Amino acid sequence: MSTSSNWLKLAYSLGCLCLTTTLFAAELPVAKPESVGMSAEKLREVDRIVEDLIAKKRLAGAQVAVTRKGKVVYNKSFGRMDIEAGKAMREDAIIRIYSMSKSITTAAALMLYDEGKIGLDDAVSKYIPEFKEVTVWDGDKAVPAKREPTVRDLMRHTAGLTYGGIGNAEVDKLFKQADLFSKGQTLAEFSAKMGKLPLKYEPGTEWMYSFSVDILGRVIEVAAGKPFDVFLQERIFNPLDMKDTGFYVPAEKLERLATVYNSDGKGTLKPVDVPATSSYRTKPGMLSGGGGLVSTMRDYLRFLQMVANGGKLDGKRVLKEKTVALMTHNEVPEVAMPIRFGKEMREGVGFGLGFNVRVATSDKWDPAGPVGEWGWGGMASTHYWASPKDDLVVVTMEQTLPYSFMLEWAVKQPIYDAIVK
């Protein structure tokens, strides 16, 4: 064999080795539970719980993944992603993550904060002029707000914004008149409309779930000087190899989009958003950083592991460690604690810049959650949580309406119990 042939073979082999290494490096390492202090036997309780919920038709299908010390120790798919078509839940199923989009958007804004392009205490009007002379609803009229909402307020849901339907007929009427969801409108147009509406409360005095992270997406566009989706792709999705995350599902991936089901809670599941007619088939005009993304278990787990690692993954730093601390520690003022949804008070729970944060244990609200745990969820009952002291990250995926904690709360304690050292 000639010397040149030997060199060609060597070069080919090295090329294959590099390619293999690159592909492997893009996946989280997998380990046996016992190697990181967890019990495989106790984790099997999760199998039983999920399979029982599916057998009772409380959900169509689900995925549960667990990492400890940065290694995947449990990752299973159950049931169907489409009952009518007989399609099993795929490991690479594409899921509408709805409000799980919020933490990604907040992380994107914090990248610009790290670079000095956004200030957390900047007035929102610095980026969106319509928020300059913002008003707040006071009794029966709109009056000038005592201060403008800030970028920090947007991130922690203390900006005075709402999702509408807040129980005040006059304000609800203004929301409807604003035509917030006109077809084809851009994020810039949506944000401008929001800036002209009265706030529900004075910024910083209450916590209220709202459109604030959608507005944050527009702040990102202005500060970065490029479309929101382009920024996410270049700065988060590409570096973290989140290859199936975006605002719509391309035609070649549509067969992987799971069907959304409505549950009556008694064993009847009705399909309400199927791939063939889903709005996620095409790119939307309004890029919703508050609830518009689709993703996969793999992709989202990679994003969360980056946060759990203090802002880096696969040797790539995405966020400064001190910035990640802002995400995973409570930032809500004492006057606005604890966070609540209407009459639903979540005792012992605050909110950081992107995640809810457990500041005290509670027998009344999610008793399995330890102090320091951070996480959130999405409208179709997707959930995630992480416990820094346990070096644990968990994601549960499903596509079930109305929103429910059923799966999260069913498997949370067994997963914590599986930690043996």
Secondary structure, DSSP 8 states (H G I E B T S, - for coil): --HHHHHHHHHHHHHHHHHHHHHHHTS--B--GGGGTB-HHHHHHHHHHHHHHHHTTS-SEEEEEEEETTEEEEEEEEEEEETTTTEE--TT-BEE-GGGHHHHHHHHHHHHHHTTSS-TTSBGGGT-GGGTT-EEEETTEEEE-SS--BHHHHHHT-SS---S--S-HHHHHHHHHTTTT-TT--HHHHHHHHHTS-BSS-TTS-----THHHHHHHHHHHHHTS-HHHHHIIIIITTTT-TT-BSS--GGGGGGB--EEEE-SSS-EEEEE-TTT-GGGS--SS--TTT--EE-HHHHHHHHHHHHTTSEETTEE-S-HHHHHHHSS--S-GGG-S-EETTEE-TTEEE-SSSEEE-S--SSS-TT--TT-EEEEETTTEEEEEEGGGTEEEEEE--EES---HHHHHHHHHHHHTB--
